[in-house]
Amino acid sequence: MKALLLRVGIDKGSGGTYGPIFEDGSFEFVPIPETYRSCTATTYGERIGRKGKPLSTYVPPALRHVPMHDDPEFEMRTYGDATAKRRFLLELSEGDLLVFYAGLKPFNHDNAEYPEALYFVGYFTIDHVIDFNWLSASERAAYRQRYPSNAHVKRGYAFENLVIVVGSKNSRLLHHARLISQKKPDTSARPTYALSPEMEELLGITGFIQRSIPPRFVTQAHNIARLVQLLDSL
């Protein structure tokens, strides 16, 4: 068993902001904007979050009517990628974990326990992994019908190199986010995010996690056991 840590969600490079975290540690997961034609994608103004407000409440006004790239989506528990991350997704097998983290920032509070930072926000326990490059046209069509909520399926085209990871029913968006980062200066003197010392010890890995490439694997059994215990508590 192994776990893959992957950054997702709106950020300052794709959307211009972070998702909101509230005073009690609960949060809204806000996807990145959809950059391709997607006739069935939901806009930020149309999506009502867990707090009962449209997700446009938490993003720049210019994004109100912009479609979202719902990836991951927790309705049918799918995550897809057709870029460099695909090769890492293909290393996942049934029973492995795909753990999502995202940038979050305080919304209308100054609770120092929840600063602007990177947080665990959800996970999939892997059920199966689909490599569209190995599928026939009829098989691709069948999977598109089976997983209509997937952001890449909603685009309706461009299935070359697509990998879709499907989570089992033991997969979820967390109720409360868990802080995993601390700010450190990088070589250009700009602050970047690295794992906090507590998370380095828990996960058995070190270093910067500012970007989603390359994603980080957790492979040691005792570290994975501690990670599972942590996620179950949130």
N, C-alpha and C positions, 0 to 999 in steps of 0.2 A: 504494500500500500504506500502511496505517496500523495503529496499535496502540491498543487500548483497555485501560486499566488499571482493574481492578475489585477492590474488597475483598470477600473471602468468608471463610467459616469462623467457628467459634465465637469470640465475643468477650465482653467484660464486660457489654455491653448485651443480648446474646442468648446466654445460657448461663452467664454469670457468670465466665468464665475465658478464657484463651488456650490454643491448642494447645501441645504440648511441642516444644522444640528441644533436641537432645542435644549433648554435648560436641564431637562431630565435625562439627556443622552439619547432620546429618540430622534429620528431623522426622517427626511424624505429622500428617496433615491431618485435623482434627476438624470435622465439619459443625456447623451450628447446630441447635438442637432443632426438630423439626417442630411447628408450632403449629396445624395443621389435621388433621382426620381423614384418616388414611392407613393403610389396613388392611395394606398390604404393606411399610411402612417398617421398616427394621432398627433395633434399639435400640443404644445405646452399649455395653451389656453383651454384645450378640451379635456386634458387629463386631470382628474381630481385625485389629489394625494391622500395619504392616510390621515392627515390632519383636517381633511374636509375642504381644503382650498385648492384651486387650480395650481398646477406646477408653474404657471406663468408668474405666480406671486414671488417666486424665488429666483427668477432669471431676468436679464436685461429686457426692457420693454420691447425692443426690436425682435425678440424671439417669440413673442406671444402667439403669433400665427404660423410659426415655423414647425414643420414636422419633426418628431423625435426619432432617433435611431435606438429603438428598444432592444438593447443588447448589453447585458443579459435581460431576458424577460422571465418572470417567475410564474406566469399563468400556466405555460406548458413546460417550463424549466428548460429553456434552450439558450445557448450562446453560440454565435457563429463568427468565423473570421476567414478571409480569403487572402490575407497578407502574410507578413513574416511570422505572425503568431501561430499560423496554422501548424507549423512543424512541432511546436510545443504541445498544442492540443492533441496531436496525433500520438503523443507519448502517454496519454491518459488511457486507463483501462477501467473496466467495471469495478466499482468499489473505491476508486481513488477519489480525492477531493479536488474541486476547483473552487478556490477561495477568492472572493472578490473584495477589493478594497477601493476606496474612493476618497477624493478630497472633499471635506466638509468644512463649513465655517459657521460661527454662531449666528443665530437668527433672533434678534431682539432680546439678547441677554448678554451678560458679562461673566458667566460662570467659568472660572479659570480651568475647571476640570475638563472643559470641552472647547479647546482653542481651535483656530483654523489649522488644520493638519490632515493627515491621512488616517483613515479608519477602516477596520473590517466592517463590511455592510451586508454580506450574505455569502452563501456557498451552495454548490451542487455536490451531491454524492453521485458519482458518475454511473449512469445506467448503460449508455452506449455512445459511441463516437461514429459519426458518418462522414466519410470522405467522398465528396461528390465526384471527384476525378475518376473513381472506380465504378461509377454507376452508369447504367444504361439510361437512355432518355425516358423510358417508362418508369424506371426506379426513381429517377429524379422527380418526375411528376408525382409519384406516389408519396414521396417524402414532403413535397411542397404542400400536398393536400393534408398530410398528417400534422404538419407543424406550421399552420398559417400565421401564428403570432410571431414567428421569428422575423427579425428585422431584415435579414437578407432575403428571405422568402417573399416578404412584402414588396421588395423591389421588383420582383417578377422577372429578373434577368440576371446575367453575370454570375453564373454558378460555377465557372471554372475556378479550380483551386479552393472552393468553399469547403470548410469543415464545420459541421454543426455538432456540438456537444450537448447531449441530453441528460438531464439530471433525473434521479429517481425521486420518489415521493418524499424521501428523506433529504430534501433540499429546501432552502427557504431564504427569504429576505429577513435579516435580523430585526428584532424589535428595538434593540438598542445598539448603537455603534460602539466599537472598541478602538480607542486610540492606539496606533502602532508606530507613530513616527516622532522624530524630533528634527528641528531645523539645524542644518550645518552649512557653513560656507563652502562653495565649490571653487574650482580653480579660477572662475571668472568673478569671484567675490559676490556672487548672487546666492542667496540662501536656497538650499535644496533640502529635500527630505531624505533622511536615513532612518532605518529601523531604530527604535529606542533601545537602550540597553536591556530593558525588561523583555522586549520582543526578541532581541537577538538571542537571549538565553532560552526563551520558551521555544523558539523555532529552530535554533541551532544553525542560523545563517546570519551573515552580517552585511552591511553596506547600504548603498543608496537605493531607494525604491521610488524615486521621483517619476520615472517613466515606466511604461508598460512593456518595453523591450530592453533587455530580455526579461521575461518573467522569471520568478525565482521558485525553485523546487525545494520542498521539505521532504527528506527521505528517511530520516532515522525514526525508528518505531516509537521511542519514548517521546520525541518531539511531536510526532503526529498525535500520539495519545493526549498530550497536553493541549494541543491545538483543538482537538475534538471536544475535550472537556470545556475549554474556553468558549467555543462556538455554541455549545449546548446551553451555556449559562446566559446567553444574550438574547 
